[in-house]
Amino acid sequence: MTAAALAGTLPKHASHEGISRMAPPRAQRVLIAVTGGIAAYKVPELVRALVRAGHAVRCCATHNAAQFVSPLVLQTLSGESVRTQLFDPEQEGEIDHIALADWADLVVVAPATADALAKMAHGIADDLVTTLLLATRAPLLVAPAMNVNMWRHPATQANVATLRARGVAFVGPESGMLACGWEGEGRMAEPAAIAAEAERRLGAPTLAGETVVVTAGGTREALDPVRFLANRSSGKMGFEIAAAAARRGADVVLVSGPSALATPAGVRRVAVESATEMRDAVAAELARCTVFVAAAAVADFRPAVAAKQKIKKEALADDAGLVIELVRNPDILAEVARAPGRERRLVVGFAAESEDVLAAARRKLERKGCDLIVANDVSRSDAGFDVDTNAVSFVTAQGDETLPLLSKREVAERLLDRVEALRAAAHDEPR
Ligand SMILES: Cc1cc2nc3c(=O)[nH]c(=O)nc-3n(C[C@H](O)[C@H](O)[C@H](O)COP(=O)(O)O)c2cc1C
């Protein structure tokens, strides 16, 4: 990239949408949903830990949970009344169940019984807690706890896999002596570990001070005023990365090709159409950028000429096809990896491959000079373009890590964990 391009201002066609970001919003409202497992007796410790950390905590409990922990204890520690019933005019009058579902920034299900996991996986809403879990739009953090055989049962494992793929996060269970006398996996994670994971999900500002520039979506390369060459990218992966980085306190700029997705909270969106517009928009942000994530599916080629008027078939001979000459687009990722100030910046690329995925990603890492390549196999129907899940590998100079099929939201979190580790290692290096 030329110095002129780097110093360039935002092109006219790129529009800034939204807000610039101040301090990270510390989401603070935690709803703890307690279901009927013996580990419910530990929930008061969880309530205390989250209250001590400065969060507003409310609890709701199933009828069976109230056998294991007194709602009065939860109410005393949280300072809020505890809802246990759906059809209770008094409780519903105080805060109706939908308002409670909407109130939460995070819902923690602890302990989560096998029964609760099954109902969540199947969208069953037959009491207050399961209705809230279906109604809320807040992220869910689930701490399962049960007998080892219940945990290992294929039904429970299938329910967990369904929930994971839907973006639900899990903490535990741990292995050890269980209250039922069996030994094995099934013990609820310790309240301190659940609280720590909740804090992380609430957006502990671990990326404060970083300016993260994310490209997302596909590009459109104009053939004429009405037609363009495009690709199947929806932008979902890049939008999730931008959202996750904002939750972690980074200043986030999302340079996006055309996408119907809503701009995530706290993210500044720069809308572009073509690869060259995307390159210019990235160049305008690069001076401040400390982490660059190229998740966009940028067209490698564009028509050499975009016709000023609509191309008419009548203008061609009756039997003639249309030959379009394509020229190369700028390689945004490689340009950023070579741009001045590289030592201050972490560069992450994506490699969407349909065969020999890891080998192709390793070659891309070297050829483009990136710090990390996220390789995804777009030949799978449950990963890659326009689906909510992704199966990726992280490829760095130190080696590869292949993740299971996860929601794109979870992939974004894992990627940012990696980014944080690489940034920390870079800071520790002698200068
Ligand atoms: C003493 C006792 C302890 C129990 N502990 C658990 C447990 O740890 N995990 C679990 O999934 N179920 C446990 N159960 C069974 C659940 O309480 C039962 O499946 C119930 O229907 C769950 O209801 P809920 O999910 O609506 O709270 C236990 C039952 C009893 C009687």
The ligand as an SDF file (V2000), in Angstrom:
LIG
                    3D

 31 33  0  0  0  0  0  0  0  0999 V2000
  -32.2440  -35.3330   45.9940 C   0  0  0  0  0  0  0  0  0  0  0  0
  -32.3130  -35.0530   44.5240 C   0  0  0  0  0  0  0  0  0  0  0  0
  -31.2440  -34.5210   43.8930 C   0  0  0  0  0  0  0  0  0  0  0  0
  -31.2790  -34.2830   42.5140 C   0  0  0  0  0  0  0  0  0  0  0  0
  -30.1780  -33.7460   41.8680 N   0  0  0  0  0  0  0  0  0  0  0  0
  -30.2130  -33.5430   40.5520 C   0  0  0  0  0  0  0  0  0  0  0  0
  -29.0750  -33.0160   39.8840 C   0  0  0  0  0  0  0  0  0  0  0  0
  -28.0470  -32.7030   40.4840 O   0  0  0  0  0  0  0  0  0  0  0  0
  -29.1390  -32.8340   38.5440 N   0  0  0  0  0  0  0  0  0  0  0  0
  -30.2630  -33.1510   37.8320 C   0  0  0  0  0  0  0  0  0  0  0  0
  -30.2480  -32.9840   36.6070 O   0  0  0  0  0  0  0  0  0  0  0  0
  -31.3580  -33.6270   38.4570 N   0  0  0  0  0  0  0  0  0  0  0  0
  -31.3660  -33.8320   39.7710 C   0  0  0  0  0  0  0  0  0  0  0  0
  -32.4820  -34.3420   40.3970 N   0  0  0  0  0  0  0  0  0  0  0  0
  -33.6580  -34.6130   39.6020 C   0  0  0  0  0  0  0  0  0  0  0  0
  -34.4100  -33.3350   39.2760 C   0  0  0  0  0  0  0  0  0  0  0  0
  -34.7720  -32.6720   40.4630 O   0  0  0  0  0  0  0  0  0  0  0  0
  -35.6300  -33.6390   38.4100 C   0  0  0  0  0  0  0  0  0  0  0  0
  -35.2130  -34.1120   37.1400 O   0  0  0  0  0  0  0  0  0  0  0  0
  -36.5380  -32.4560   38.2520 C   0  0  0  0  0  0  0  0  0  0  0  0
  -37.5950  -32.8000   37.3810 O   0  0  0  0  0  0  0  0  0  0  0  0
  -35.8060  -31.2150   37.7020 C   0  0  0  0  0  0  0  0  0  0  0  0
  -36.7170  -30.1770   37.6520 O   0  0  0  0  0  0  0  0  0  0  0  0
  -36.3460  -28.7270   37.0820 P   0  0  0  0  0  0  0  0  0  0  0  0
  -35.4080  -28.9340   35.9620 O   0  0  0  0  0  0  0  0  0  0  0  0
  -37.6730  -28.1800   36.6620 O   0  0  0  0  0  0  0  0  0  0  0  0
  -35.8060  -27.9460   38.2050 O   0  0  0  0  0  0  0  0  0  0  0  0
  -32.4590  -34.5730   41.7800 C   0  0  0  0  0  0  0  0  0  0  0  0
  -33.5720  -35.0850   42.4570 C   0  0  0  0  0  0  0  0  0  0  0  0
  -33.4920  -35.3400   43.8010 C   0  0  0  0  0  0  0  0  0  0  0  0
  -34.7130  -35.9050   44.4980 C   0  0  0  0  0  0  0  0  0  0  0  0
  1  2  1  0
  2  3  1  0
  2 30  2  0
  3  4  2  0
  4  5  1  0
  4 28  1  0
  5  6  2  0
  6  7  1  0
  6 13  1  0
  7  8  2  0
  7  9  1  0
  9 10  1  0
 10 11  2  0
 10 12  1  0
 12 13  2  0
 13 14  1  0
 14 15  1  0
 14 28  1  0
 15 16  1  0
 16 17  1  0
 16 18  1  0
 18 19  1  0
 18 20  1  0
 20 21  1  0
 20 22  1  0
 22 23  1  0
 23 24  1  0
 24 25  2  0
 24 26  1  0
 24 27  1  0
 28 29  2  0
 29 30  1  0
 30 31  1  0
M  END
$$$$
